[in-house]
Amino acid sequence: MRGNVRRAALAAVVGLCGIVPAARAGVSYTDLYTLGKPGGLDSAVPNGYQIAAGGQVVGYGLTTSFVFHAVAWGAGSPNGIDLNPGSGFNSSRAYATNGTNQVGYGIGSATGNDNHALLWSSTGVVDLNPGNGITTSFGNGIGGGQQVGYGYGATTSYKSHALVWVGTADSAVDLQPGSGFNDSTALSTDGTHQVGYGSATGGMHALLWSGSAASYVDLNVGSGFDASRAYAVSGTQQVGDGNSTATSGVNHAVLWTGTGDTAIDLNPSGYNASSAYGTNGTLQVGFGNFSATGKDHALLWSGTAGSYIDLGALLPSTFIESRAYSISDNTVYGYAKDDSGNYHAISWAVPEPSALALLAIAALPLTRRRRA
């Protein structure tokens, strides 16, 4: 059995060289669709914190008068759907998707001309702004029945406070940590835990919450990083990025398991910088800036810098840039940009972690020689 696994790993090396299909390498990709632009919009691009999940991509488009409209793309709507709520909303943007619902913000007469966090679903749009002195808010992440972001107003002394919702404005919980933090922002949730960052003396600190302000954990303390942010959480894992004098102030992808002293620097050799934007509790995904070309490549890790697989290197040479934003079970979701400037929704099917480890060891010297 062990010999079969090793032979599979060797076949993977051949696959990465292009001698056999990429699927033989244990990792395969699917070009889901090319992102077009909804009718009435002049342009549209993916943008946000949790851009891709479950085959859906979110971002924004611009009208001919340069007004932002939230946009969601899917297999059944490759040209995108204009999510701007319409009457009472002049502008909007979508920042995150769970593959079905989206969060972001909108502004117009319906919001008193303040930005309000919005939740889009099949039943309509929900204004998540809490009120009670919080006049401005933004939705950044969605998962497990929760939405996260931040808000500010008179009751917060106009400083941003991380917020978590469960689908309604009056469900909002203020996650702002106690003394030592000037402000905070939540970026992602798995329905149980929330992650983001807070501004403390010396810079940003990655934060982990369990549904309340008092539950916060400062993931920067003991991490070895001067500043950090957490972008995603699943189970016992949190991922994001951090920088320090040791990284020359450049962001490196980071993995935590609940405390700062568990931090693992995931930045691979041969990459200028990196960030991790998704985890399924076992594997981590994100992107790194490939030193040879200066282009971003989607990356997959299984807990260490050396375990990385360059998912971007498995794409055809017409794709010059790629990023991964989420992983569900063993499917990674992200996007790639081709040499004509078009964006494509991409999914990657990856092997089980045990097989992935062998693949990473075997393929490591070869992925660095791939074209951007």
C-alpha positions in Angstrom: 0.0 0.0 0.0 2.8 2.4 0.9 4.5 1.7 -2.4 1.3 2.5 -4.3 1.1 5.9 -2.5 4.7 6.6 -3.3 4.2 5.7 -6.9 1.2 8.0 -7.0 3.4 10.8 -5.6 6.0 10.2 -8.3 3.2 10.3 -10.9 2.2 13.6 -9.5 5.7 15.0 -10.2 5.3 14.0 -13.8 1.9 15.6 -13.9 3.3 18.9 -12.7 5.9 18.8 -15.5 3.0 18.7 -18.0 3.8 15.2 -19.3 0.5 13.8 -18.0 -2.8 15.6 -17.1 -2.8 17.7 -13.9 -5.6 15.4 -12.6 -2.9 12.6 -12.4 -1.0 14.8 -10.0 -3.8 14.4 -7.4 -4.9 18.0 -7.9 -7.3 19.0 -10.7 -8.9 22.3 -11.6 -12.1 23.4 -13.2 -12.6 26.7 -15.1 -16.1 27.3 -13.8 -17.0 30.3 -15.9 -15.7 33.7 -17.1 -16.9 36.6 -15.1 -18.8 39.0 -17.4 -20.6 42.2 -16.4 -24.3 42.6 -15.7 -26.4 44.7 -18.1 -26.4 48.4 -17.2 -22.9 48.3 -15.7 -19.8 49.6 -17.4 -17.4 47.1 -15.7 -17.3 44.5 -12.9 -14.5 42.9 -10.9 -14.2 40.5 -7.9 -13.3 42.3 -4.7 -13.7 41.8 -0.9 -12.6 39.5 1.9 -14.4 36.2 1.2 -14.7 36.6 -2.5 -15.3 33.0 -3.7 -17.2 30.1 -2.1 -19.3 27.2 -3.4 -18.8 28.3 -7.1 -20.0 31.8 -6.4 -17.8 35.0 -6.7 -18.7 38.5 -5.4 -17.5 42.0 -5.9 -18.7 45.2 -7.5 -19.4 46.9 -10.8 -19.4 50.5 -11.9 -22.1 52.3 -13.7 -21.3 54.7 -16.5 -21.4 57.5 -13.9 -18.9 55.6 -11.7 -21.3 54.5 -9.0 -20.6 51.1 -7.2 -23.1 48.3 -7.5 -22.7 45.0 -5.6 -22.4 42.0 -8.0 -22.6 38.2 -7.6 -21.5 35.7 -10.2 -22.4 32.0 -10.4 -22.5 29.1 -12.8 -26.1 30.1 -13.8 -25.2 33.8 -14.0 -21.7 34.1 -15.4 -22.4 37.7 -16.5 -23.2 38.5 -12.9 -26.3 39.7 -11.0 -26.5 43.4 -10.0 -27.3 43.2 -6.3 -27.9 46.9 -5.8 -31.1 47.0 -3.8 -32.7 49.7 -6.0 -35.1 52.2 -4.5 -33.5 54.0 -1.6 -30.0 52.8 -2.4 -27.6 54.7 -4.6 -24.5 52.5 -4.2 -23.5 49.1 -2.8 -20.7 46.6 -2.7 -20.5 42.8 -1.8 -17.5 41.7 0.2 -18.2 38.0 1.0 -20.2 35.0 0.0 -20.9 31.5 1.5 -21.9 30.3 -2.0 -25.6 31.2 -1.5 -25.9 34.4 0.5 -23.8 37.6 0.4 -22.8 40.4 2.7 -21.4 43.9 2.1 -22.9 47.3 2.4 -25.2 49.8 0.8 -25.9 53.6 1.0 -28.7 55.9 0.0 -31.9 57.6 1.3 -33.0 54.2 2.8 -30.0 54.3 5.1 -30.0 58.0 5.9 -27.1 58.3 3.5 -24.8 56.4 5.9 -23.2 53.1 4.9 -25.2 50.1 6.3 -24.2 46.5 6.4 -26.4 44.4 4.1 -27.3 40.7 3.9 -28.5 39.4 0.6 -30.4 36.1 0.3 -33.0 34.5 -1.9 -35.7 36.2 0.2 -34.4 39.7 -0.2 -32.1 42.2 1.4 -31.7 42.8 5.1 -30.3 46.0 6.5 -28.1 44.8 9.4 -27.2 48.2 10.8 -27.8 47.9 14.6 -28.9 51.5 15.3 -28.7 52.6 19.0 -26.0 55.1 18.1 -24.2 53.0 15.5 -25.0 54.9 12.3 -22.4 53.3 9.9 -21.7 49.6 9.4 -20.1 47.1 6.9 -20.5 43.4 6.4 -17.2 41.6 5.8 -17.9 37.8 6.2 -20.5 35.2 6.3 -20.7 31.6 7.5 -22.5 29.1 9.7 -25.6 31.3 9.9 -23.7 34.3 11.1 -22.5 37.5 9.5 -19.6 39.7 10.7 -18.2 43.1 10.1 -18.0 46.4 12.0 -19.8 49.5 12.8 -19.4 52.9 14.4 -21.3 55.9 15.6 -21.8 58.1 18.7 -22.0 55.1 21.1 -18.5 53.9 19.9 -17.0 57.4 19.9 -16.9 57.0 16.2 -14.4 54.2 16.4 -14.9 50.9 14.6 -16.2 48.0 16.7 -16.3 44.5 15.4 -19.9 43.1 15.1 -21.5 39.7 14.7 -25.1 39.2 13.5 -27.4 36.2 13.0 -29.5 37.6 10.2 -31.2 40.7 11.7 -30.1 44.2 12.8 -31.3 43.7 16.4 -29.2 40.5 16.8 -25.9 42.5 16.6 -23.3 41.8 19.2 -20.5 44.3 19.8 -17.2 42.3 19.9 -14.9 45.3 20.8 -12.2 44.0 23.2 -11.5 45.8 26.4 -8.6 48.1 27.3 -5.6 48.1 25.0 -7.6 48.2 21.7 -8.7 51.4 20.0 -10.9 49.7 17.5 -11.7 46.3 15.9 -13.0 44.6 12.8 -14.4 41.1 12.3 -13.6 39.5 8.9 -14.9 36.0 9.0 -17.0 33.4 11.0 -17.7 29.7 10.9 -20.9 30.2 12.9 -19.2 29.6 16.3 -16.0 31.6 16.2 -15.2 35.0 14.7 -11.8 36.4 13.5 -10.5 39.7 12.5 -8.2 42.3 14.0 -7.9 45.1 16.4 -5.7 48.2 16.5 -3.4 48.1 19.5 -0.3 50.0 20.5 2.3 49.2 17.9 -0.1 48.0 15.2 -2.9 45.6 14.2 -3.4 42.4 16.2 -5.2 39.3 14.8 -8.2 38.5 17.1 -10.3 35.4 17.7 -13.7 35.6 19.4 -16.3 33.1 20.5 -19.4 35.3 20.2 -18.7 38.0 22.8 -16.4 40.8 23.5 -15.1 39.1 26.7 -14.2 36.0 24.8 -11.5 37.6 22.6 -8.0 36.1 22.2 -5.2 38.2 21.0 -3.5 36.0 18.4 -0.6 38.4 17.9 0.8 38.0 21.5 3.5 35.4 21.4 3.3 35.0 17.7 6.6 36.6 16.8 4.8 39.0 14.5 4.7 42.8 15.0 1.3 43.1 13.3 -1.2 40.5 12.1 -4.8 40.0 10.8 -7.0 36.9 10.8 -9.1 36.3 7.7 -10.8 33.0 8.3 -11.6 30.4 10.9 -12.8 26.8 10.9 -12.8 24.4 13.8 -9.6 24.9 15.8 -7.7 26.7 13.0 -7.4 30.4 12.2 -5.5 31.8 9.2 -4.4 35.2 8.0 -1.2 37.1 7.7 1.4 38.9 9.7 4.6 40.9 9.4 7.7 41.8 11.5 11.2 43.0 11.1 12.1 39.4 10.5 9.9 39.5 7.4 11.2 42.9 6.4 7.8 44.3 7.0 6.3 42.0 4.3 3.1 40.0 5.0 3.5 36.3 5.5 0.6 33.8 5.6 0.0 32.6 9.1 -1.8 29.6 10.7 -2.9 29.7 14.4 -4.7 27.1 16.5 -6.3 29.3 19.2 -3.4 31.2 20.7 -0.6 33.5 19.6 2.2 31.1 20.5 0.8 28.5 18.1 1.5 30.7 15.1 3.1 29.0 12.1 4.7 31.1 9.3 3.3 29.6 6.0 5.3 31.7 3.6 6.9 29.4 1.1 10.5 29.8 -0.2 10.4 31.5 -3.6 7.5 33.8 -2.8 7.9 37.5 -1.9 4.8 37.6 0.3 1.6 35.6 1.1 -1.7 35.6 2.8 -4.1 32.8 3.9 -7.8 33.5 3.4 -9.5 30.1 4.0 -9.3 26.9 6.1 -11.4 23.8 6.5 -9.8 23.1 9.8 -7.1 20.9 8.2 -6.0 22.5 5.0 -5.3 26.2 4.4 -5.6 28.3 1.2 -4.7 31.7 0.0 -2.1 33.2 -2.4 1.6 34.1 -2.6 3.5 36.6 -4.7 5.7 34.4 -6.9 9.3 35.9 -6.8 10.2 34.9 -10.4 7.4 36.9 -11.9 5.9 39.2 -9.3 2.4 37.7 -9.9 0.0 36.2 -7.3 -0.4 32.4 -7.3 -3.2 30.5 -5.5 -1.6 28.4 -2.8 -2.7 25.4 -0.7 -1.0 24.3 2.6 -1.4 21.5 5.0 0.0 23.1 8.1 3.6 24.1 7.2 5.4 26.4 4.8 7.1 23.4 3.2 3.7 21.6 2.5 2.6 24.2 0.0 1.2 23.3 -3.4 1.1 26.1 -6.0 -2.4 25.8 -7.4 -1.8 28.6 -9.9 1.0 26.6 -11.5 -1.5 23.9 -12.4 -3.5 26.3 -14.6 -2.8 26.8 -18.3 -0.1 29.3 -19.2 -2.8 31.8 -20.4 -3.7 32.4 -16.7 -1.2 34.9 -15.3 -2.5 35.4 -11.8 -4.7 33.5 -9.3 -6.0 33.6 -5.8 -7.8 31.0 -3.5 -10.3 32.3 -0.9 -12.1 29.3 0.6 -12.0 25.5 1.0 -15.0 23.3 1.6 -14.2 19.7 2.3 -11.6 19.0 -0.4 -12.6 21.7 -3.0 -10.9 25.0 -3.2 -12.6 28.1 -4.6 -11.0 31.2 -6.0 -10.4 33.0 -9.3 -7.8 33.5 -11.9 -7.0 36.3 -14.4 -6.0 35.5 -18.0 -3.6 37.3 -20.2 -6.5 39.2 -21.8 -7.6 40.7 -18.5 -10.6 38.5 -18.0 -11.4 37.0 -14.6 -12.4 33.3 -14.3 -14.1 31.5 -11.3 -11.9 28.5 -10.6 -12.3 25.4 -8.4 -9.5 23.0 -7.5 -10.2 19.4 -6.3 -7.4 18.4 -3.9 -6.4 15.0 -2.4 -6.7 14.0 1.3 -4.1 15.6 3.5 -2.0 12.3 3.8 -1.6 12.1 0.0 -1.2 15.9 -0.2 1.9 15.7 2.1 3.6 13.3 -0.3 2.7 15.4 -3.3 4.1 18.5 -1.8 7.4 16.9 -1.0 7.7 15.4 -4.4 6.6 18.4 -6.4 8.3 21.2 -4.4 11.4 21.7 -6.7 9.2 21.7 -9.8 6.5 24.2 -9.0 9.1 26.9 -8.7 10.1 26.5 -12.3 6.5 26.9 -13.6 5.5 29.9 -15.6 3.5 32.6 -13.8 
